[in-house]
């Protein structure tokens, strides 16, 4: 499920405030600065640090 482009423009990483890249196939948002990835569940980004995991690759 594609995320709204306007939403992606305003969301930032809650850890470092870096911009996010949507990886639709993996259903995650990945911070381009610190590499944390946040799950997208049912089309809703879960932007909680407790739910974040390190990115597989940066």
C-alpha positions as CSV (number, residue, x, y, z in Angstrom):
1,X,0.0,0.0,0.0
2,X,1.5,3.3,-1.1
3,X,1.8,6.1,1.5
4,X,0.5,9.5,0.8
5,X,3.3,11.7,-0.5
6,X,2.2,14.6,1.7
7,X,2.6,12.4,4.7
8,X,6.1,11.3,3.7
9,X,7.1,15.0,3.3
10,X,6.2,15.9,6.9
11,X,7.4,12.7,8.7
12,X,10.9,12.7,10.1
13,X,12.9,10.2,12.2
14,X,12.0,10.5,15.8
15,X,15.6,9.7,16.8
16,X,17.7,12.1,14.6
17,X,15.0,14.1,12.7
18,X,16.4,12.8,9.4
19,X,14.3,12.3,6.3
20,X,12.7,9.0,5.6
21,X,12.6,6.7,2.6
22,X,9.6,4.4,2.0
23,X,10.5,0.8,1.2
24,X,7.1,-0.3,0.1
25,X,8.1,-3.9,-0.6
26,X,9.6,-4.4,2.8
27,X,6.7,-2.3,4.4
28,X,9.1,0.0,6.3
29,X,10.3,3.6,6.4
30,X,14.1,3.9,6.6
31,X,15.9,6.9,8.0
32,X,18.5,8.0,5.4
33,X,20.6,9.6,8.2
34,X,20.8,7.1,11.1
35,X,19.5,3.9,9.3
36,X,16.7,3.1,11.7
37,X,13.7,1.5,10.1
38,X,10.1,1.9,11.2
39,X,7.3,-0.6,10.3
40,X,4.3,0.3,8.2
41,X,1.3,-1.7,9.4
42,X,-2.0,-1.6,7.4
43,X,-0.7,1.6,5.7
44,X,0.1,3.4,9.0
45,X,3.7,4.2,9.8
46,X,4.6,3.2,13.4
47,X,7.0,5.9,14.4
48,X,7.9,4.7,17.9
49,X,11.5,4.2,18.8
50,X,10.5,1.0,20.7
51,X,9.3,-0.4,17.3
52,X,12.4,0.7,15.3
53,X,15.1,-1.7,14.2
54,X,18.5,-1.1,12.6
55,X,18.4,-1.1,8.8
56,X,19.7,-4.1,6.9
57,X,21.8,-1.8,4.8
58,X,22.1,1.9,4.5
